[in-house]
């Protein structure tokens, strides 16, 4: 299954090492990650978020398969992948983590940039397009591996239904399942026609006018935003505070303490059976149940 080389064994080894690195990232996304781990520039592509996520996994799985089975075919795709990764990582320099392996593993973008650039340099130096002889794995095996790479992201899809009804929960809890709360695209909709309303705990008596704020208890930006609202929201309108529960929430990591208080404030939560994809805090203004304005990352400079 391996290609003979004319010069040194690195010529065949480097594409396979690069493929293994791609495979590690793809498998993380497939089994444990969510679209929240994608770089903002990728997340903001004009495609449905679940489609973007599955396509990213598909590309990485297929390129990794070729790198192992037919490295002579894969070298150009590998170079293209690492050039793309480097370009994206350059836009993230200064961030705390690139989230390439999730939010629990902090890996600064410059570290990932150094790793990817090393693979890119090794691919160029070893010149697999010149030094690898034709051949490799059986063609049927290659086609099968590529087919598996295309099918797996959809077979193992963990995106929750966004159906705004009790039918959305018929599938039951799925470990690692995620749901996008794309509130800025909900403007003009009735709130009960969104995937948010049916999943809230005890939502039947919530006010359908005023400000709804979606927050996480561990979110520093949420803490700042809610502390500001504590000073500015004094009863002129109803305020509904919606907490997104997470399985890792504890009293030790809670940073949200100051919140608006009074008879005009309602509290509700979304269960921790899902991972929610939204840049918190999120603000929505409602009039008679209709969302008239909405903004993710509320309170931050844009």
C-alpha positions in Angstrom: 0.0 0.0 0.0 2.9 2.3 0.3 4.6 4.2 -2.5 8.3 3.6 -3.2 10.4 6.8 -3.2 13.3 7.7 -5.4 15.2 9.7 -2.7 14.4 9.4 1.0 11.5 7.9 3.0 10.3 11.3 4.2 8.8 11.9 0.8 6.1 9.3 1.5 6.1 9.9 5.3 5.4 13.6 5.3 2.0 13.4 3.4 0.9 10.7 5.7 1.9 12.6 8.9 0.0 15.7 7.5 -3.0 13.4 6.8 -2.9 12.1 10.3 -3.0 15.7 11.6 -6.0 16.4 9.4 -7.6 13.2 10.5 -7.3 14.2 14.2 -9.1 17.4 13.6 -11.8 15.8 11.5 -12.5 13.1 14.1 -12.7 15.6 16.9 -15.3 17.6 14.9 -17.1 14.4 14.0 -17.5 13.0 17.5 -17.1 15.8 20.0 -16.9 19.3 18.4 -19.7 21.7 17.4 -19.8 24.6 14.9 -18.9 26.9 17.8 -15.3 25.6 17.3 -15.1 26.8 13.7 -13.2 30.0 13.0 -15.6 33.0 12.7 -14.6 33.5 9.0 -15.8 29.9 8.3 -18.9 30.1 10.5 -20.0 33.3 8.6 -19.9 31.6 5.2 -23.3 32.1 3.4 -24.3 28.5 4.0 -26.5 26.8 6.6 -24.3 26.2 9.6 -24.8 22.5 9.8 -24.0 22.1 6.1 -20.8 24.2 6.6 -19.7 22.0 9.5 -20.4 18.7 7.7 -18.6 19.9 4.6 -15.5 20.9 6.6 -15.4 17.4 8.2 -15.9 15.8 4.8 -13.1 17.6 3.2 -10.7 16.8 6.0 -11.7 13.1 6.1 -11.3 12.7 2.3 -7.9 14.5 2.1 -6.6 12.5 5.0 -7.8 9.3 3.3 -5.9 10.2 0.2 -2.8 11.2 2.1 -2.7 7.7 3.6 -3.7 5.7 0.5 -2.5 7.7 -2.5 -0.1 10.4 -1.2 0.9 11.2 -4.8 -2.6 12.3 -5.5 -3.0 14.1 -2.1 0.0 16.4 -2.0 -1.7 19.3 -3.8 -4.9 19.0 -1.7 -2.7 18.9 1.4 -0.8 22.1 0.4 -4.1 23.8 -0.4 -5.5 22.7 3.0 -2.6 24.1 5.0 -2.4 27.3 3.0 -6.1 27.8 3.8 -5.6 27.0 7.5 -2.7 29.4 7.7 -4.8 32.2 6.1 -7.7 31.6 8.5 -5.4 31.4 11.6 -3.7 34.7 10.7 -7.2 36.4 11.1 -7.3 34.9 14.7 -3.9 36.0 16.0 -4.5 37.5 19.4 -7.4 35.2 20.3 -6.9 33.1 23.4 -7.6 29.8 21.5 -8.1 28.7 17.9 -10.6 26.1 19.3 -9.3 23.5 16.8 -9.8 20.9 19.4 -12.7 22.4 21.2 -13.1 25.0 24.0 -11.6 22.7 26.7 -8.2 22.6 25.0 -6.6 26.0 24.8 -4.3 26.2 21.8 -3.3 29.8 20.8 -3.7 30.4 17.0 0.0 31.2 16.7 0.9 27.7 17.9 -1.5 26.1 15.4 -0.1 28.4 12.7 3.4 27.2 13.5 2.4 23.5 13.3 0.4 23.9 10.1 3.2 26.0 8.5 5.7 23.3 9.4 3.7 20.7 7.6 3.3 23.0 4.6 7.1 23.6 4.5 7.9 19.9 4.7 5.5 19.2 1.9 7.2 21.7 -0.3 10.7 20.7 0.7 10.2 16.9 0.1 8.5 17.5 -3.3 6.2 14.5 -3.3 4.9 15.5 -6.8 8.4 14.7 -8.2 9.8 12.0 -5.8 6.8 9.7 -5.4 6.2 7.0 -7.9 2.7 6.3 -9.2 0.8 3.6 -7.3 -0.6 3.1 -3.9 -3.6 1.4 -2.4 -6.1 -0.5 -4.5 -8.5 1.8 -6.4 -11.6 0.2 -4.9 -10.2 0.8 -1.4 -9.5 4.4 -2.2 -13.0 4.9 -3.5 -14.5 3.2 -0.5 -12.5 5.4 1.9 -13.6 8.5 0.1 -17.2 7.4 0.1 -16.9 6.8 3.9 -15.5 10.3 4.3 -18.5 11.8 2.5 -21.1 9.8 4.3 -19.9 9.7 7.9 -20.6 13.4 8.7 -24.2 13.1 7.8 -24.7 9.6 9.3 -23.2 10.8 12.6 -24.8 14.3 12.4 -25.5 15.7 15.9 -27.4 18.8 14.8 -30.7 19.0 16.7 -34.0 19.7 14.8 -35.0 23.3 14.8 -38.7 22.4 14.6 -40.5 24.9 16.9 -42.7 22.2 18.5 -42.6 19.3 21.0 -41.7 17.1 18.0 -38.3 18.6 18.2 -37.6 16.6 21.4 -39.0 13.2 20.1 -35.5 12.0 19.3 -34.5 12.4 22.9 -31.1 13.5 24.3 -28.1 12.8 22.2 -24.7 13.2 23.6 -23.0 16.2 22.0 -26.1 17.3 20.1 -26.1 20.9 19.2 -28.6 23.6 18.1 -28.0 26.9 16.4 -29.9 29.9 17.9 -29.6 32.3 15.0 -31.5 35.1 16.6 -30.5 37.8 14.2 -32.3 35.9 11.4 -35.4 35.5 13.5 -36.3 39.2 13.3 -39.9 39.4 12.0 -40.9 36.0 13.4 -43.1 35.2 16.3 -41.0 33.9 19.1 -43.1 30.6 19.4 -42.1 29.9 15.8 -38.4 29.7 16.7 -36.4 26.7 18.1 -35.9 28.6 21.3 -39.4 28.7 22.6 -40.3 25.0 22.7 -37.0 24.1 24.5 -37.3 26.6 27.3 -38.2 25.3 30.7 -41.6 26.6 31.8 -42.1 29.1 29.0 -45.9 29.3 29.0 -46.2 32.3 31.3 -43.4 34.4 29.8 -44.1 38.0 28.8 -44.4 38.5 25.1 -43.2 42.1 25.2 -40.0 43.7 26.3 -36.4 42.6 26.3 -35.2 38.9 26.2 -31.6 38.3 27.1 -29.9 35.0 26.4 -26.8 34.4 28.5 -24.4 31.8 29.9 -23.4 31.9 33.5 -19.7 31.4 32.7 -19.6 34.1 30.0 -17.5 37.2 30.9 -19.2 39.3 28.3 -22.6 38.2 29.7 -21.6 39.3 33.2 -20.6 42.7 31.9 -23.8 43.1 29.8 -26.1 42.0 32.6 -24.3 44.2 35.2 -25.0 47.2 32.8 -28.6 46.1 32.4 -29.0 46.0 36.2 -28.3 49.7 36.2 -30.4 50.7 33.1 -33.4 48.3 33.3 -35.5 49.6 36.2 -39.0 48.6 35.2 -39.8 50.6 32.1 -40.3 47.3 30.3 -40.4 43.6 31.0 -37.1 41.8 31.0 -36.8 38.0 30.5 -33.4 36.4 31.3 -32.8 33.1 29.5 -29.9 31.1 30.8 -28.2 28.5 28.6 -27.3 25.7 30.9 -24.1 23.8 30.2 -23.0 20.5 31.7 -19.7 22.1 32.9 -21.5 24.8 34.9 -20.5 25.0 38.6 -20.7 27.7 41.3 -16.9 27.9 41.0 -16.9 28.9 37.3 -20.0 31.1 37.5 -19.1 34.7 36.6 -22.7 36.2 36.2 -23.7 37.6 39.6 -25.3 41.0 39.0 -28.6 40.9 37.0 -31.7 43.1 36.7 -34.1 42.4 39.6 -37.7 43.3 40.3 -41.2 42.3 39.5 -40.6 43.1 35.9 -37.9 40.4 35.6 -38.6 36.8 34.6 -36.1 34.0 34.7 -36.1 30.9 32.5 -33.5 28.3 31.3 -32.7 26.0 28.5 -31.6 22.5 29.6 -28.0 21.3 29.3 -29.0 18.4 27.1 -27.9 20.4 24.0 -24.9 22.6 23.1 -26.3 26.0 21.9 -24.5 27.8 19.1 -24.8 31.5 19.7 -22.4 34.3 20.6 -23.7 35.3 24.0 -25.1 37.6 25.3 -27.9 37.8 22.8 -30.6 40.5 23.0 -34.1 40.2 21.5 -36.8 42.9 21.7 -40.4 41.6 21.5 -43.7 43.3 20.7 -46.7 41.1 21.1 -44.6 38.0 20.7 -43.0 39.2 17.5 -39.2 39.7 17.4 -38.6 43.2 16.2 -34.8 43.4 16.7 -32.1 40.9 17.8 -28.3 41.0 18.2 -25.7 38.4 19.2 -22.7 39.5 21.2 -24.8 42.3 22.6 -22.9 45.1 24.4 -19.7 44.4 22.5 -18.2 46.8 20.0 -18.7 45.6 16.4 
